[in-house]
């Protein structure tokens, strides 16, 4: 799987976050495990 430009990745072991600034082949590794794409946070409504 390729790294996706502008996506945030998070380590499930230590919680380190990384922002991808250049897309490319390969994966981001931390603590000997592949980092997972962080899901976008919900924006609270201002009703």
Buried (B, 14 or more C-beta within 10 A) or exposed (E): EEBEEEBBBBBEEEEEEBEBEEEEEEEBEBEEEEBEBEEEEEEEEEE
